[in-house]
Amino acid sequence: MVQGCTSDAGKSTLVAGLCRVLARRGVRVAPFKPQNMALNSAVTEDGGEIGRAQAVQAQACGLAPHTDMNPVLLKPNSDTGAQVIIHGRAVANMEACDYHAYKATAMEAVLASYTRLKRQHEAIVVEGAGSPAEINLRDRDIANMGFAEAVDCPVILIADIDRGGVFAHLFGTLALLSASERARVQGFVINRFRGDRALLEPGLRWLEQETGKPVLGVLPFLHGLHLEAEDAINLFQPPKHDALRVAVPVLPHISNHTDFDPLRLHPQVELRLVAPGEAIPACDLIILPGSKHVRSDLAFLRAQGWAEALLRHLRYGGKVLGICGGYQMLGHLIHDPHGVEGAAGSSPGLGLLEVETTLAPRKQLRNVRGRLAFAAAPVRGYEIHAGITEGPACLRPCAQLTHAADGARTNDGVVMGTYLHGLFEEPAACDALLRWAGLAAPQSPDYAAHCAAQLDRLADTVEEHLDLHALGRLLALEEKNP
């Protein structure tokens, strides 16, 4: 089990790298995260929902994502509450204290999934959540040491040296653990190192002497490494000359922003993620992203002045695309009669598409394929939404999928909405969408091949800089893979 001294220490990345290394050596390996908190999610082969990071780790293993890889997913919908998803299905919205009391039930789901994975695989690489030193959450913990102790799992700690204070992070985390938890820690990994390794050696020796634990490796800072993010948003994007300009307003409950990774990496696209308090810049295309709390985020969008910016953008000849929650915002009304995302009621939409949306308690979860309705281009992706959208504009769909038509367009084709996440990942579909947005001769890279190459780059780095013999012993694989 990989546990981190902080959030974003590199747990997800290290687990993905280890999974790729083991899979390349012929080991039947699977990723596992007992409890995840993230708004970026993926649809699994068994029709459920898990954290996006576990889907990437499954790809590293050469596996289709499965709900057993992340049995508990929390999707925040306020500062103190979240939607609780067990084995891929939403069971309730809970406040933090209510969920704390529910953890005993959640742990049953965690152990059931772990047991099933263990039967099917030779090795399981587990990812913790946050930090095991959050002593206020030790009672009933299922995400870190609580799980490790329950299944007798060895642990390595990872810390991010790029943040500073790496030795304090590692030494302090170890000091805050119980005696049995400290004994469970088998070593340390330092992440994102840049500089001369010789200058780091005195600190490494001190850490090993003071703790009696080995440093299993020092991973270098991998410039330009791209793995789909679990939740964090990188707002900085370098400017590009003579590129199609795309703006995405960052909403408080933005979800599945990995939709825009193919655009972030596209050499002909300048992607601008617009932070709260910023004005939407002059651009060719505005994309309204997915949202976990559509009506609340729509009110926020209006308060930021972004609704007026959208109308001005359209008057000047720009295009607008809404994805999932963003699609719902483009319609005339959003109804939430059951209080799925907050207080029951209705909210006026932006009125740019002749549709209305009604939120339903049961989510639509599916991986899909089809063709864009306005171009001869194959498209694939996934749906995660609670809304049912209907209206005259649906007679002009965005895509014709194998199971049904999807989305809607205006008569003049300048505004379009879709429930399809991942629609930029297929090169032909990305070309068609960028051509619609105004790019004369798009040449979209193969995003899937790029992601696979990034996993191999990560695995190469892990093989070079980590003590794989020690890690093999922890996984009881040393004899099979010397």
MOUR-V766433 format. One record per residue. OMEGA is omega in radians with two decimals (NA if undefined). Layout:
# MOUR-V766433
omega: (OMEGA OMEGA)
This chain:
# MOUR-V766433
omega: (3.08 3.06 -3.08 3.08 3.12 2.91 3.13 3.07 -3.12 -3.13 -3.09 -3.12 -3.13 3.11 3.11 3.13 3.12 3.11 -3.13 3.11 -3.10 3.14 3.13 3.11 3.06 3.13 3.04 -3.01 3.09 3.02 3.13 3.00 -3.05 -3.10 3.13 3.00 -3.05 3.04 3.01 -3.08 -3.12 3.08 -3.05 3.14 3.12 2.99 3.10 -3.04 3.09 3.10 -3.10 -3.11 3.14 3.04 3.08 3.13 3.06 3.08 3.11 3.12 -3.03 -3.09 2.93 3.12 -3.13 -3.10 3.11 3.14 3.09 -2.99 3.13 3.09 3.09 3.13 -3.06 3.02 3.01 3.13 -3.06 -3.08 -3.12 2.94 -3.11 -3.11 -3.12 -3.11 3.01 -3.09 3.10 3.14 -3.10 2.87 -3.07 2.93 -3.01 -3.12 3.11 3.14 3.11 3.11 -3.10 -2.99 3.11 3.08 3.12 -3.14 3.09 3.10 3.13 -3.08 3.09 3.12 -3.13 -3.13 3.12 3.13 -3.10 3.12 -2.97 -3.01 3.10 -3.08 3.04 3.07 -2.98 3.07 3.03 -3.14 -3.13 -3.12 3.08 -3.12 3.06 -2.94 3.08 -3.12 -3.07 3.13 3.12 3.14 3.06 -2.99 -3.06 -3.05 3.09 3.08 -3.08 3.13 -3.09 -3.07 3.13 -3.05 3.04 -3.02 2.89 -3.13 3.08 3.12 -3.08 -3.12 -3.13 3.10 -3.03 3.08 -3.00 -3.12 3.06 3.11 -3.08 -3.10 -3.13 3.10 3.14 -3.10 -3.09 3.11 3.05 -3.10 -3.12 3.11 3.10 3.13 -3.12 -3.14 -3.04 3.12 -3.05 2.96 3.07 -3.01 3.02 3.11 2.99 -3.11 -3.11 -3.11 -3.12 3.13 3.13 -3.00 3.14 3.12 3.12 3.12 3.13 -3.10 -3.14 3.14 -3.07 -3.06 -3.03 -3.13 -3.13 2.91 -3.04 3.11 3.06 -3.11 3.13 3.02 -3.10 -3.11 3.07 3.10 3.13 2.91 -3.13 -3.00 3.06 -3.14 -3.02 3.14 3.05 -3.06 -3.08 3.04 -3.13 3.10 3.09 -3.13 3.08 -3.12 2.99 -3.07 -3.11 3.12 3.11 3.06 -3.13 -3.12 -3.12 -3.11 -3.13 -3.13 3.09 3.10 3.00 3.02 -2.99 3.13 3.10 3.09 3.10 -3.07 -3.02 -3.09 -3.10 -3.07 2.97 -3.10 3.09 3.04 -2.98 -3.09 3.06 -3.11 3.12 3.05 3.04 -3.08 3.01 -3.06 3.12 -3.05 2.98 3.10 3.00 -3.01 3.02 -3.11 3.06 -3.11 -2.89 -3.08 3.11 -3.14 3.07 3.07 3.11 3.13 3.12 -3.12 3.12 -3.06 -3.08 3.10 3.09 3.12 3.09 -3.13 3.11 3.11 3.13 3.12 -3.13 3.01 3.13 3.10 -3.13 3.08 3.04 3.13 3.08 3.11 3.08 3.05 3.13 3.13 -3.08 -3.10 -3.10 -3.07 3.00 -3.12 3.05 -3.03 -3.08 -3.10 -3.10 -3.07 -3.12 3.13 3.11 3.14 -3.14 3.11 3.05 3.07 -3.11 3.05 -3.11 3.06 -3.14 3.11 2.97 -3.11 3.01 3.12 -3.12 -3.10 -3.07 3.13 2.93 -3.10 3.11 2.91 -2.98 3.02 3.10 3.13 3.02 -3.06 -3.06 -3.14 3.14 -3.07 3.07 -3.14 3.06 3.14 -3.10 3.11 2.99 -3.11 3.11 -3.03 2.96 -3.03 -3.09 3.09 -3.09 -3.10 3.11 3.05 3.02 -3.00 3.02 -3.09 3.02 -3.10 -3.08 -3.08 -3.07 2.99 -3.12 2.94 -3.06 3.09 3.01 3.13 -3.10 3.04 -3.09 3.10 -3.08 3.08 -3.12 2.99 -2.98 2.97 3.11 -3.02 3.10 -3.01 3.10 -3.04 -3.11 3.11 3.11 3.08 -3.10 -3.13 3.13 3.07 3.05 -3.10 3.07 3.13 -2.96 -3.04 -3.10 3.07 -3.01 3.10 3.06 -3.03 -3.13 3.12 3.10 -3.13 3.12 3.12 3.11 3.09 3.10 3.07 3.11 3.14 3.09 -3.14 3.11 3.14 -3.08 -2.92 3.13 3.09 -3.06 3.07 3.11 3.13 3.08 3.09 3.13 3.13 -3.12 -3.12 -2.98 -3.09 -3.09 -3.03 -3.11 NA)
